[in-house]
């Protein structure tokens, strides 16, 4: 079915089940299925063809226009699951603030809409480290691993496993205790 007028928000979703295709206004088709990341930037318009019912988790973000919207002809972004493989991720420097173990992380930004929205993948090996006053709000979906998040304000801890979706608000402080290697899909917003 045709999409309504250009979208007023950026929609980011991760596909659990199903198959579909989105087609940009210039006729370029983007097929996707289980494990794929789909980004429909603010201003995107086109056609949806659902080939098999879709089950997904998504974030919708309303933000000011970016240069991309001002230029027009917005394209859908499809990142197939293999794009989150270790060969595509950039290793981060070793953590100097680890309180246990030597957690090593790597990440890749898949979509960057300037200061308003970023989307990517992050991995980390076991260990513990603090996070002090996040500068953005982060939504993430756990793809692999087991870890605990402990809130520095009240000491509450949450166990996180594959399939969990977490929101860490701007200003959040706490601790990551990674038990099994983690992979997450993240979206940060201002």
Secondary structure, DSSP 8 states (H G I E B T S, - for coil): -B--SS-SSEEEEEEEEEEEEEEETTS-EEEE-TT-EEEE-TT--EEEEEEEEEEEEEEEE-----HHHHH-----EEE-GGGGSGGGSEE----SSEEES---EEEEEEEE-TTSEEEEEEEE-SEEEEE-S-SSEEEEEEEEEEEEEEETTT--EEEEETT-EEEE-TT--EEEEEEEEEEEEEEEE-
